[in-house]
Amino acid sequence: MLIEDEPIPLELRIVDEHKLQELQCAICLGLLSHPRQCKNGHLFCETCVLRSIQRSPKCPSCRCPLSENELSRSLFVEKHINTLNLYCKNHFKYQPNQKEWLLDADGCNEVFINEEMKKHEAACPYNWVDCSWNKKCSRVRKKDLEAHLEQCEWRMVACRHCGGQFCARKLEEHFETCSSVDVLCELCGAGFKRMEMESHLLKSCQELLIHCPYGCKEKIIRKNLKQHLQGNIVEHFESMRLLHQRQLQSLEISYQNELRIRDQEIQILKRKSKNETKVIWVIEGWRKTSQQHYVSSKRFEMASCKWFFGLYPDGDVEESKGHLSIFLFVEKQPPKGKLVSVRFSITLVNFKDQNKIIKKELKTSFPLKDNQPGWGDKKLIKTSLITEESGFLLNDELRIESELLIKQITHII
């Protein structure tokens, strides 16, 4: 491609304008772009002549028959165009209002032949570049960038008071609130850092109007406090006595409220502990235990009843044979006339992978209907899957966990 697409018309950049007439397209009258010729040597821009022969397959100049395949390059013209002297693109500036390119008096005045211009323009010091501080900043000439960066309003600068980094355009705004700026107290004229102002007023400013610290209703300037105290000793002792009395009464009320809240919390915890529990059942020597027909956990109390879990390593009935069956039993039934609703979980722990644990959520009410002895899962897991390799055993130990909650105790008529 001899002539690259340029934002500036190439004919505008030609130094020797008279040469433009020799290299004009016979159709658009502009400088030839990708020149193509008919068999008689008439020259056109490639895009111009292709559009023309689509409408009429003849040369626009000599009218000889012409197709796309009959078009040829003109090496002489291409070489001539490549050796034209051109102004650098930065020799011009664009006027958006007029939508045209004009000469830029402050632009680049370098002249190169067309085929060397690309190399120059890649490094031209008059190229427009972005400010590295902020894209909102206006673009600058490459040659002016270093000086611009040192003065750019978007550059980061250190606050001379606190040392923090801030955008230069917002530095003055920062000074208005900077805690390390030196300020003067408007009351006494003392100087210190802004961050110390609150402490100064609270503790030491001698010109500040303050309440009497001993309970009287007067306000005095701090520097006159000693004189005020000496002149009102009896009144201040009485004020302090009343103040301390009120404080003690307030503390007593607060203490009693705190005791009442703590007592309520203790009662709630006691009630909760009676109705909620967690059971961890570790069965040691599983290989031997799995040969037994039935094994049970230790008893535990909840809602005035004694509970336990019962486990059948090879199923409790014929239909569950080959599976681990586990049930919740109540040894001491609820008092006559009461129905205990319980929600509980049964979790078979996997020691290798927590994502492979087996957990069942169950709920029922005791006493059970139809004289059932317990409630649980007849086929929790195939017994053959309970191995060290599967992760359900660790050192021949099986671990079962359960969380139980008494939901409701109902009186039955």
Secondary structure, DSSP 4 states (H G I P E B T S, - for coil): --S---SS-HHHHBS-THHHHHTB-TTT-SB-SSEEE-TT--EEEHHHHHHHHHH-SB-TTT--B--GGG-EE-HHHHHHHHT-EEE-GGGEEEETTTTEEEE-TTS---EEEHHHHHHHHHH-TT-EE--SS-TTSPPEEGGGHHHHHHH-TTSEEE-TTT--EEEGGGHHHHHTT-TTSEEE-TTT--EEEGGGHHHIIIII-TT-EEE-TTS-S-EEEGGGHHHHHHTTHHHHHHHHHHHHHHHHHHHHHHHHHHHHHHHHHHHHHHHHHHHEEEEEEEESSHHHHTTSS-EE---EEETTEEEEEEEETT-SSGGGTTEEEEEEEEEEPPPTTEEEEEEEEEEE--SS-GGG-EEEEEEEEESPGGG--EEEEEEEEEGGG-STTTTS-BTTBEEEEEEEEEEEEEE--
